[in-house]
Amino acid sequence: MKKIRYSPDVDAMLIEICDPLRGLRQRPIAFAEDEGQMILHYSSSGELVLIEILDVKQFISLESLSDEIPTR
């Protein structure tokens, strides 16, 4: 995993799944699938690039989020 971020304005955790040497710019998101509390983002080749977890506060305490995960 390259990076985990929390976006407080939409209460979502973003988890980048890609090679740190390549990054998202070289594997742009082509499409996404809604899987309930998660949105899975894929490249044009079908490779999972980003996981977006919605309503994170339901699963993780606010203290954990602010201490461990950078916000954007």
Secondary structure, DSSP 8 states (H G I E B T S, - for coil): --EEEEETTTTEEEEE-S-TTTTGGGS---EEEEETTEEEEE-TTS-EEEEEEE-GGGTS-HHHHHHHS-B-
